[in-house]
Amino acid sequence: MGSAPAPQAIRVMGLDARRARGSAAFSSSILSIAQRLFAVVTSRALQSSIVVTSAVLDVEVDPEEGVTTPVLRIGLDASFSQTTAFWDSLATDFDRWYDRLDPVGRDALMKGLGLRFTWN
């Protein structure tokens, strides 16, 4: 018997969800929320001249708590100070976006989707 083919990466607007797909914490609601959150971040990045170098929907496991949480990890071509300023600039965008979410989206977000930025 041959080996099974490798799973295909799920890419939506550059978002790679390959690692999160096999996790029990992953759901279609989480993928949908992550896609929309990624759109909010990339829109602000374009306005701020910040380059998004990567975006991965991953999972974090907290062994002490026994909790697995989906996390959107976004890489930026920016310094630490540029990244923190960028984070601060997202507050209004996040508020507006959250206010427009439907109840299912809000519930999925509140049950757990982390957001992490990395920088150069």
N, C-alpha and C positions, 0 to 999 in steps of 0.2 A: 504494500500500500504506500502511496505517495504521501508526502506531508501536506497539510492544509495550507492554502495560500495565506500570506500575511494579511491581516485586516487592513482595509484602506483607511487612510486618514479622513476624518470628516473635516472639510474645509469650507467655511462660510465666511466670505469677506476676509480671508486670511487667517481665520481663527482655526487652530488645530485642536481638535477634541479627541484625538486618538487615544490618549491615556485615560481620560475620564470615562470613555464609552463603556469599559468593562466594569466599572465600579457600581456598587449598589446605590451610591449617592447620586449617580447620574440619572437624569430623567429628561424627557423631551421638554418639560417646562424649564429646567435648568439650562438646557442648550439654547432655548429661545431667549431667555433672560440674558444669558451670556452674550449672545449675538447682538442684542439690543444695547447692552452695556458697552460692548466693544464699539458699536457705532457712535455712542455718545463720546467715548474716549477719543476715537480717531477723528471725529469732527472737531473737537477742541484742539487736538494735536495739530491738525491742519491750520487752524486759526492761529495757533501759537508757534508755528514753524518748528514743532517738535517732531522728530522722526520716530515712528513706531517700527521697531526692528523685529519684533516677534509677538505672537499672541497665542497662548496655549491654555486650553481648558484642562486643568489637571485636578488631582485630588490630593488633599493633605490628610494624613492620618495622625491623630493624637492618641498615642498608645496609653497614656495615663487616663484619659477620659473615655477611650474606646469609641471615639467619634471620627467619622470620615466626612470631610467637607469638600465640595467642589470649589476650586479656586481658579479664577481667571488671572493668569500671569502675563503681564505685558512688559516687554522689553523696550526701553527708550534709548535712543542715541542722545544722551544728555548727561550732564554732571549731576551730582547729588543735589546741589542747590537748585538747579533747573528742574529736577524731578519733583522736589518738594513744592516749588512755586507752581508747577503744573498741577500737582495734586490739589493745592489750595484753589487754583482757578476752576477746578471741576465742581466745586460745591454747589453753585447755582444750577449748573447743568444737571447734576444728580438730582437736586430737589425737583426741578421741573419734570425730569424724566420719571421719577418715582410717582409724582402726582398724577401722571398720565397712565400709569400701569393699571391694568384691570385687577380685580381681586385675586385671580389665580396667579398672576404675575407677582403681585405684592407678597402673596403667601409663599411662593417659591423662593423669592429673594430673601424673605425674613427667615425661612427655614435654613437658609445657608448657602450663600455664594460669596466666597471671599474674593478680594481684589488685591493683587500684589504687583508692584512695579519694581523693575530692575533697571539699573542705569550703568553707564560706562565708568 
